[in-house]
Amino acid sequence: MPGMPWTPLAAAEPDREYVAMATKLVLSGYRHLPAFVRSTQALWPELTGSEGLLGYSLAADLTRRTFHTLSVWHDAEAIAAFVRSEPHALVVAHTRPWLADSTFRTWTVHGRHLPLNWDQVHQRLRTATSQPTAAADPA
């Protein structure tokens, strides 16, 4: 799966609890792939400059039109600030109609367990509730 490996932005304290957030985003059709990738690339400068972010990673399965994100934050307030900020809120509004399915999951993790591996992330996402976002469109 292509993507971006774990990119640490700050050192984690081994005994401190942080908040991990994982997403699974499934595009409704291949025709949305180039625009989705371009739109989300606009978020990287904002993400890497976000207050309270310890690190992040991305995995993509282009044959299944599926993207996974992982980020670890100091606390839930830091995640909320990023989610509400621009351009994130604008990109979400713009790309939401292109999604057939999305899953979001947050949990706490001690710094000594970072970085998380994708097997752990996928297990967490499997236990989360999927959120249909648009009618499936196989094109």
C-alpha positions as CSV (number, residue, x, y, z in Angstrom):
1,M,0.0,0.0,0.0
2,P,1.6,3.3,-1.0
3,G,1.5,6.2,1.4
4,M,3.5,8.1,3.8
5,P,5.4,6.4,6.6
6,W,5.0,7.5,10.2
7,T,6.3,11.0,10.4
8,P,7.1,12.2,14.0
9,L,6.8,15.9,14.7
10,A,7.4,15.8,18.4
11,A,8.9,13.4,20.9
12,A,6.4,11.4,22.9
13,E,6.7,11.0,26.6
14,P,6.6,7.3,27.3
15,D,4.1,7.4,30.2
16,R,1.8,10.1,28.9
17,E,-1.5,9.3,27.2
18,Y,-2.2,10.8,23.8
19,V,-5.1,10.6,21.5
20,A,-4.8,8.6,18.3
21,M,-7.2,9.2,15.4
22,A,-7.6,6.9,12.4
23,T,-9.8,7.3,9.3
24,K,-10.8,5.1,6.5
25,L,-12.1,7.0,3.4
26,V,-13.5,5.1,0.4
27,L,-14.1,7.0,-2.8
28,S,-17.3,6.3,-4.7
29,G,-15.5,6.1,-8.0
30,Y,-12.1,6.1,-9.6
31,R,-12.9,9.4,-11.5
32,H,-12.6,11.2,-8.1
33,L,-9.1,9.9,-7.4
34,P,-6.9,12.6,-8.9
35,A,-9.0,15.5,-7.5
36,F,-9.2,13.8,-4.1
37,V,-5.4,13.4,-3.9
38,R,-4.9,17.0,-5.0
39,S,-7.4,18.3,-2.4
40,T,-6.0,16.3,0.4
41,Q,-2.4,17.3,-0.4
42,A,-3.4,20.9,0.3
43,L,-3.8,19.8,4.0
44,W,-0.3,18.6,4.6
45,P,1.2,22.0,5.4
46,E,-1.6,22.8,7.8
47,L,-1.4,19.4,9.4
48,T,2.4,19.5,9.9
49,G,2.0,22.9,11.5
50,S,-0.8,22.0,13.8
51,E,-0.5,22.6,17.5
52,G,-0.5,19.4,19.5
53,L,0.3,17.0,16.7
54,L,2.9,14.3,17.6
55,G,3.0,12.5,14.2
56,Y,1.0,11.2,11.3
57,S,0.9,8.6,8.6
58,L,-1.1,7.8,5.4
59,A,-1.8,4.6,3.6
60,A,-3.6,4.3,0.2
61,D,-5.0,1.3,-1.6
62,L,-5.7,2.8,-5.0
63,T,-7.2,-0.3,-6.5
64,R,-9.9,-0.2,-3.8
65,R,-10.1,3.6,-3.8
66,T,-9.4,3.6,-0.1
67,F,-7.3,5.9,2.0
68,H,-6.3,5.5,5.7
69,T,-4.9,8.2,7.9
70,L,-3.4,8.0,11.3
71,S,-2.5,10.9,13.5
72,V,-1.6,11.2,17.2
73,W,-2.3,14.3,19.2
74,H,-1.7,15.7,22.7
75,D,-5.5,15.8,23.3
76,A,-8.9,15.8,21.8
77,E,-9.0,19.6,21.7
78,A,-6.0,19.7,19.4
79,I,-7.8,17.3,17.0
80,A,-10.9,19.5,17.1
81,A,-8.9,22.6,16.4
82,F,-7.4,21.0,13.3
83,V,-10.8,19.6,12.1
84,R,-12.4,23.1,12.4
85,S,-9.5,25.0,10.7
86,E,-9.1,26.0,7.1
87,P,-8.3,24.5,4.7
88,H,-9.4,21.3,6.4
89,A,-13.1,22.2,6.8
90,L,-13.2,23.4,3.2
91,V,-11.5,20.2,1.8
92,V,-13.9,18.0,3.8
93,A,-17.0,19.9,2.5
94,H,-15.6,19.7,-1.1
95,T,-14.6,16.0,-1.0
96,R,-17.5,14.5,1.1
97,P,-19.7,14.0,-2.0
98,W,-17.0,11.8,-3.5
99,L,-17.0,9.3,-0.6
100,A,-19.0,6.1,-0.6
101,D,-18.0,5.3,3.0
102,S,-16.0,6.7,5.8
103,T,-14.9,5.4,9.2
104,F,-13.4,7.4,12.1
105,R,-11.9,6.2,15.3
106,T,-10.2,7.8,18.2
107,W,-8.5,6.1,21.2
108,T,-5.9,6.8,23.8
109,V,-2.4,5.5,23.5
110,H,0.7,5.8,25.7
111,G,3.7,7.4,24.2
112,R,5.8,4.2,24.7
113,H,3.6,2.5,22.1
114,L,4.3,4.9,19.3
115,P,4.6,4.7,16.5
116,L,1.5,2.5,16.0
117,N,1.6,-0.1,13.2
118,W,-1.1,-0.4,10.5
119,D,-2.3,-3.8,11.8
120,Q,-3.2,-2.1,15.1
121,V,-4.9,0.8,13.2
122,H,-6.9,-1.5,11.0
123,Q,-8.1,-3.5,14.0
124,R,-9.3,-0.3,15.6
125,L,-11.1,0.8,12.4
126,R,-12.8,-2.6,12.1
127,T,-14.4,-2.2,15.5
128,A,-15.6,1.3,14.6
129,T,-18.9,2.1,13.0
130,S,-18.8,2.9,9.3
131,Q,-20.6,6.0,8.2
132,P,-22.1,5.9,4.7
133,T,-21.5,9.3,3.1
134,A,-22.9,9.1,-0.4
135,A,-24.5,6.6,-2.8
136,A,-22.0,4.2,-4.2
137,D,-20.8,5.1,-7.6
138,P,-18.5,2.5,-9.2
139,A,-17.4,4.7,-12.0
